[in-house]
């Protein structure tokens, strides 16, 4: 069942298509509202964006896993600070969802080598999850020597990046971080980041990869 493609749309019609309870509030039907009524429905604005009934023309409730959506790496999703990658570097990362199948995952471990750019975004590499899911994020680091490396995994759920794991290893290797998406996390487009830094310098040899995290 879909809403009309033109003319007037009533709130009661939206409620019939997407679900909800009285009293009806427009705020319930943002794409990333905590209600989840329109989660996965293309073309519905997020909270903080102008919304009108015309955004709902022809829309119907999404079923199954929605098309993965890239993160727009601006504002709070921008990472800063990177350094020389001639001695150590992030070769790539992988993201999987251990709670469900059929969702978008990614793996570009081994895609980057020595002297890569210090900061690289991969918005087209998307991990999908729902609130409450357990995700597994692996960061791989390569080195030219057997130096001590501080390998770090970060997630950004809209309020800046915070650590979900780190390890110090000699000569590089893998960090695998397991993280549960907090219940109540609104649907939306967020981010993951894999970071490496030479353990003793705090920034001189840092490399960073950013990836899309789509909560639906």
N, C-alpha and C positions, 0 to 999 in steps of 0.2 A: 504494500500500500504506500502511495506517495502523495505528497501535498500537491495542490493545484500548481500549474505552470504559469498562471497569470491571474490577475484580479485580486480580490481580497482573500487574505488568509486569517482565519480566526485562531485564537490561542487554543480553543478547544480542539481544533483540527490538529494542531501541533502535538497536543497531549495524546490524541488518539494514535498518531503515527509514531511518536518517539517515547511515549510514556510520561508519567508524572502524576502529581496529586494536587488537589486544591489546597490553598490558593495558588494559582499559577503565577510564576515569576519568569520574566524574560531571561534573567540571569541563569536560570537552570539549563538553558539550551545553548550556551557557548560550547564550542568544541572541547575546550579543556575544563569545563565545569566539573566539580566533584561528583555531580549526579551521574555523569557518563551517558546521559540520554542521547547525545549526538556524536559520541566518540566514534571516529572512523568515517564520518560522513564528510566527503570532500566539499569545500567551499563554505563551511561554517566558520565564522571568525572566532578567534580566541578572546579570552577576557582581556580587557584593556583596549580592544579594537572596536570601531564603530560597527554596530549590528542593526539590522532592520528586518522586517518581515520578508522583504524581497530576497534576502539571502537564502530563504527556505523554499523558493519556488522549485517544484519538482523533486524535492528531497525526500528520501526515505531512510529508514533506520538501517544502519550498516549491519551486516551479518558476517560472522566468521572473522578472519584476520583482514584488516584493511590494507590497502596499498601502503608500503613503507614511505614515510615522509622525511625528507632531509631537514637537518637543523640549519638554520641561518646563523652562521658564525659571526654575529655582531653583538655589541653590547656586552652583556654578562658572560656570553659564551666565548669571548676573545681571550686567548692565552697570551702572555707576554714573557719575554726573557728567554733567550736561547744563546748558544755559543758555538765553539769550534767542534766539529765532528770528525776530525782527522784521527782521533785516538779511540773514541767510543761513540756509539750511536744507537738509537732505537731502530731496529730492522723492520719493525711492524708490530701489529697487535691483532688479536682475535677477540670476538665477542659472541657468546652463545647464550641461549636461554635454556636452563636445565629444568624449567617447570612446564614447558609446553613445546610442541612441535609445530611445524608449518609456518613459523614466523621468520622474518628476515634476520640473517646473521652475517657476520663478515670474518674474513681472515686474510690479512695481507702481510703476515710474518714472512720475512725474507725479501720484501719488495724494495727495501732501502739498504744501501751500503755505505761504505766509508765516504766522507766528504759530502754527504747529503745536506739538504737545507736544514737549518736548525729547527724550524717550525713548519709543519705541514698539516693542513686540514684535509680530511677525506669526507666531505658531507654526503657523498654518494654511498659510503659504506655505513650501513644502518643496522643497528640491533633493535629489535622490537620486543616489547614486554608489556605486561599489565602490572598494576599495583599489586604487591604481594609476591610477584615472581622472583625467583632466584636467578641472577645472571652470573656468568663467569667471564671475566675479562683478563686476558693474558697479554703481557708486555714482554717482548723479546729484545735483548740488547746484544750487539756484537762489539768486539773490541779488537784493536790491533795489538794490544799488549795485555798482560795479566793484571791490570790495575783494578782497584776496588771501585765498584759501581753501585750507586744508590738508585734502584729501580722503583718507580712509583706508579700507582694507578689512582685515577681521580674520576669522580662523577660530578656532573653539574645538573641539578634539578631545578634550576631557575634562580638560585640565590648564590651563585658563585661555585667554584670548584672546591671540593673537599676530598680528603684522602680516603680511599677504601682499601689501601694496602701498600706496603713497601717492604723491600728487602735489600740488604747489602751483600753483594756477591763479588768474588774475585774473578775477573776475566769474563764478565757478562753472563748471560743465561736468561732464564724465564722468571717472571713474577706472575703467579696466577691468583687473582683476587676474586673471591666469591662474595656477592652482595645481594641482599634482599631489598627490592624496591619497596619503600615504606607504604603501608596501607594508607589510602587516602591521597596518594600522589595524583594530582590532576592529570588527565590526558593532555599530551602536548609533546613538543619536540625539544629534547634536552641533549646532553653531550657526555662523552667519555673522553678521557685523555690518558695517554701513556707517556711517561717522562723518564728520562735518564740523566744522571749527572755524575761526574767524577766525584767520588765521596769526599775528597779533602779540599775541594776548591769552592763549592757552593755556587756554581753558575758558569764557570769558565768553559765547561765542556757539555753544556746541557743541550739535549735534543727532545723535541715534543711532537707527538702525533695527536690530532683531534678527530673524533668520530661522532656520528649522529646516534642518538638514543631516542627512539620513538615509543612513547608510552601511549597506549590506546585504550 
